[in-house]
Amino acid sequence: MNQEYKNTNSPLYCEKLNVETLNKLFRLCDTQFCPLSSIVGALAAQETIKYTGKYIPLNQWFFCDFAELAQDEVTSARELTAFAPRYEHLIRILGSQNTQILQNAKLFCVGLGALGCEYMKLLALLGAGSGADGELFITDMDNIELSNLNRQFLFQEQHIGLSKAEVAAEQALAMNRDLKFVVHKEKLDVSTENIFDRKFWLSVDCVLNGLDNVESRQYVDGKCVCFEKPLVDAGTLGPRCNIQVVYPHVTSSYSDSRDPEEDSIPLCTLKHFPNKIEHCLQWARDTFTFMFQVAVQTLNEAQSNPKQRLSDLLNDNPDEYLEKLFTIMLVLLDVQRSSRNERLQKLVALADFLLQTYFINEIKQLLHNFPADLVCENGSRFWSGPKRPPTPLELQICDAEQFAFIARQPYNHLLAEAN
């Protein structure tokens, strides 16, 4: 076949064949390696995105090679029988010794969002941390929200409101009952160094980052440098991603190169656990823009081309966002069709609804999910460090700030509508 390619000047012609590589390829061609399967699945998804025409892809070849993982020796029958049948392909590829190292590893996964879910799936399928000496430490302070379900595939509708860390561990155990988890629900920073202390870091073999902000990544990187631990750091932004493997005394650390400053604060911090003045300012700015710019503009666009605008909204936004947007749009549409006297009354009612939603009901719901006296499994208080329990307002029309909020809202909406 190679000679035929040569005669026809085919680009597939190879001047020199590596017999050793070919033997290894044929020996392992019937095996499956789950990380590689995930890459193939991701490539298939990218090809689907190309077909939609939503993004313009690069016109190039993508070369993916993990040949160094495959062992040179043929696996014996005795080696295979020493492990569970589900690991047969893994042993044939990596060898029994490397498989045992993987299963006895103590790994620490920080963050259980989209990347964290992928980590959990792959670790479960590989049996990482399932050996006699192995353990999987995981931590994430967030609870599951409706908007998480579109890409954090371990979570389903019945999990909304539950801890990401606990549900991720349960879902991974459903894939592989041999896994051994130590579940934390704390943020990893200076305030929790009594939990993630020196003894903890010394016990970890490798750290997997699934974080969504530079500050937290730099903190974890600093700990890995201090305790000389390998770090796998990755991040996503739409269809793009980055990955960096940091190995002590061999590669540069994450903090050696500077990421651009972040333009936004993580959504989970803004929504549930703001602890700085800038968090409150950003929340207020986002809410104001949503109420008096996005909602009004969307309503105007929907009235001019309802079918197309509705299709765009449904395709590009999570359900939780759409529910709020459509609620406000319906009120504004009702206001538009009312007389001026009725319009003012309905806008005042909307302002009262927003005051109770943002400053009373949502805070009560948060405190219902996380009571002020909540204690974590390790004995530490949930509301500690930068996390401070909020206090819902009491509705008092004589309160100057509450009155100003309600009185100002109708004017802002009328002004936005006029513009």
N, C-alpha and C positions, 0 to 999 in steps of 0.2 A: 504494500500500500504506500509506503514511504517512497519507493522507487517510482511509483505511478505519479505521486505528487511532484517528484522532481522532474519527470518527463513533461508534465503539463505546466511547469512553472507555478505550481500552486503555492500560496503563502503558508500553507500548512506543512510544507516540506521541512524536514529537520536534517541538517547535515550530519549530526552525530547523535545517536540514540544512547541514553543512559540506561543500561540494562538493569542496574540496581534499582533505579527509580521506577522502572516499569514493573519489576517484580513486586516491589512494595505496593504499587498501585493495584495490580491484579489481585494481590493477596488481601487487600482491604476494601476492594470495590463494592462488596456487599454489606459493608458496615454503615451504621448511621452515627453521626456525632452531633449531638443536639445544638451546640453553639453554631456550627456550620449550617445546620438546618434553619436556624433563626436568621442567619445572614441571607440565605437563599430566599426565605420568606419575605425579608425586608426588600430585597431586590425586586421580587415579583410585585410587591406593593408599590415600589417606585415606578415600575413599568406601567402599572395601572394609572398612577398619577400622570405619567407622561401622556397616556392615551386620552385622558380627559382634557388635556390642553391647558390646564389651570396654571402649570408651571412650565417654563422652558428649560429642558435639561441640557447638560453639557453633552456634546457629541464626541464621545470618547470611549475607549475600552476601559473596563474595570478588571484589574488583575488581583486575584485573591489567592494566597498560598499559605498553607499551614503545614507544609510537608515536614517541618522539623518536629512536629508533635508525634508523628508516627514512629514507633520503635522499629529497629532493624531486625530484631529477633522474632522468630515465629513463636507464638504463644502455645504452651503445652496444654494438654487436657487437664493435667493436675492443677495448673494455675487457674484454669477456668472454674473448676469445681470448688475452689477455695472461696469464691464469691457467689452472691445471688445471681441467678440466670439473667436478670435484667441488666447486669453490668457486662455481659459477654462482649458486646461490641466495643465498649470503653476499654476493657482489658486488652483486647486484640490491637487497639490503636495505641494506647498509652503504655501498656505493660502492667503487670500486676503490682510492681513496686510503686510506680507513679499513681496508680489508682488508689493504693492503700494510703499514700501520703495525702491525696485529695480527700479521702474519707475521714482521715484523722485530723484534718486541718481545723483550726479555730478561726472563723471568719467573722468580720464585723461589717454589716450592711447598714449604712447611714442614709435614711430617707427611703420611703416606700411609695413613691409616686410612679410615673410611667417606667422610669429606668429601674426603680426598686422592684417593681413587679416582674420585669424581665430577669433581673438577677435571681429572684426567688424561684422562678420557673426553671432557669438553667441549673441552679444549685440543687434543686430537688431532683431533676432528671439525671444529673451527674452523681448524685449521692454525696455531695460535699458536706462534710460535717456529720456524716451518719455513722462513722466508725466508733470504736470503743473510747477513743480519746478526742473525738471531734465534737464541735459545738458551733451553732450559728447564733451570733448575737445580732439583734436587729433593734433599731429605734426609729420612731417617728412620732412627733407630738400631735399630729393632725388626726381628725376624724374624717370619714368618707363623706363626700358631698355628691350631689347629683351630677355636677359638672365633671367629676372625676371619671365617670363610667365610660366615656367614649374612648379613652386610651389607656387607662389603668385597668388592664383586663382581668386581674384577679378579683376585682370588686364588682358586685352586682347590686341590683336595686334593693334587695332585702338587707344589704349591708350599710345603707345610708345612715349616718349618725354613729356608727361603730368605729372603734379604733383601727386605723390602717395597719398598725403593727400586729395587733391580735388577729385580724382577719387574714392578713398576708401569711402569717404563720399557719393558720388553719388550712388555708388553700394549698400551701406548699405541702403540708402533711397529708392532704388528700392525694397528692401526687406520689409522695414517698413517705411511708409511715416510719421509716428508720431515722428520719432527721431528728436532731435534738436542738430545740430552740431555747434561747434565753431572751424573752421579750421585754423591751423597755418602751416607755411612752414619753420620754423626756427629750427636750431639745438638747443638742450636744453643743455646749458652750461653757464659758467660765462658771456660770451659775450651777452647773451640774457636775463639777469636778469632784464632789464628794461621792458621786455614783460611779462616774467613769474616771477612776483614780489611777494612780501609778500601777497598782497591782493589776487592774483591769487591762491597761494598755500593754503591760508586759506579757499577759496571757494570750494576746491576739497574735495570729500569724499573718493576717493580711486584712486590709480595709477596702471596702467597696463603696464609693461615693455615689449617691443618687440625689444630690442636693440641688437646690434651685437658686442659690445666691452665692456671690463671690465671698462674702464675709465668712460664711460657714465653711466653705471649701478651704479657705486659708487657715481657719482654726484647725480643721482636721489635718490638713497638710502639715501644720506646725507640730501637732502631736506625733504624726508619723515620722517626721524628721527627728524629733526629740527621742523617740523610742525605737528608731531604726526599723520601721515597719513598711513593707511594700504597700503601695496605694494604687488602686485603679479608679481614676476619676473620669467621669463622662457627663455630658450635658446635651440637651436638645433644644432647638429653636425652630419650630415648624418642621419643614422637611430636612433641615440641616442638623448636623450633630458634630460633636468633638469627643475625642477620647485620648487620655494620656495615662500611660503606665509608668509609675514612679518606683524605682528600685533603689534602695539605700546604697550609697557610695558608687553607683553605676550611672544613673541618669540624673538629670536636673529635677528639682522638686517642682511642685505646682506653682509655688509662690515665686520661683525664680523668674518666671515670665508673667507679665502683668496683663490681665484681662481688662478690656475697656470698662470704665465705670458704668454701673447699672443705671438705667434711666428710670426703673420702676422698683417698687418694694414688693416682695412676694405677696401674692393675694391672700394666702393663709394668715400672714402676719397682720395685714390690713383688716381682714374680716373678723378674726377671732382674738388675736393676742397683740394688739398695738401696745407699744411700751415706750415710744418716743414721741416728742412733739411733732416731728416730721411725719410720723405714721398717721397721726390724726389730721394733719394738714392735707396729706395726700388723699386720705379717705374722703375728706370734705370736698376736695377739688374733683375727685372722680365722681362722687355722688352728684355734685352740682352740674358737671358736664353731662352726665347721664340724664338728669332731670330736665335741664333747660336748653340743651343743645341736641343730644342724640335723639331723645324721644320726639321732640318737635320736628326735627329734620326728617326723621324716619316716617312720621305721620304724613308730612307733606309729600314725600316721595311715594309713599304707598297710595296716596289718593290720586297721583298722576299716573302711576303704573303699578297697580296693586298686585297683579299676578307675578311679575318679575321680581318686585321688591320682596314679596313674601317668600318666594323661592330662595332668594339670596339669604334672607334672614334665617330660614330653617336650615340651610346648608352650612352656615358659617358660625353659628352660635349655640352654646349649650342650652338645655331646656330651662334651667334655673334663671338664666339671664333673660330668655324670651318671655318667661312668665311675668317677670317684673316689667319688662318693656311693654308687653301687650296690655297689661293692667293699666299702666299710665296712659298709653295711647288711646284706649277705649274711653277713659275719663276725659281726655282732651278732645276726642271726637265728639263726645256728648256735650262738652262745654261749647265747642264751635257751633253746634246746632241749637244752642239755647239763646234766649234773649240776654241783654246785657245784665239785667238784675239777677236772672237765674244763673248766669255765668259766674258772677262774683260769689254767689252762695255755694256753687259746686266746687269752685277753686278753694274756698275756705274749708269745705269738707275734705277735699283732697289734702290740704295742708295739715289738717288735724290727723288724718289717716297716716300721713308720712311721719309726723311727730311721734305718734304711738308706735309705728312700725320700727323706726330707726333707734329710738331712745328708750323704748319700754319693752315691746314684745320680743324683738330679736335678742336683747340683753337677757330677758327672763328665760328665753329658750336656751341661750348659751349657759346660763347658770343651772338650768335643769340638767343639761348634758354634763356639765362639770361643776358640781356643787362647790361652794366656797371652802368647805371642810374636807374636800376629796383628798384621800391619801393613796398614793401609788402602791403597787405591790411590794416595792422595796422599802416602804416605810416613809418615803419623802412626801412632802406636801405637793400636790399638783400645782396649786397657785403659789409659786415661789420663784425667786430670781426675777427675770424680766416680766414674767407673766403675773399680772395683777388682776384680781377679780373685779369686774365692773359693777356699778350700782345703777339699776334702772331708775329713771326719773319717776316722780309722782306727778300726774297730770294736774297742773294748777294754772288756770287761766290768768290768775293774778300775778304769776311769775313773769317778770319783765322779759327774760330771754325766750320763754315759751311763747309769750304773746307776740314778740317780735318775729319769731319763726313763722307763726301762723299768719300774721299780718303781711309779712313780706312775700310769702309764696305766691299769692294770687297776682301781685304786681309783676313779679318776675316772669310768670307764665304769660301774662298779657303782653309784656314787653317782648318776650321771645317769639310769641305768635306774630306780633306786629312786624318783627324783623325777618 
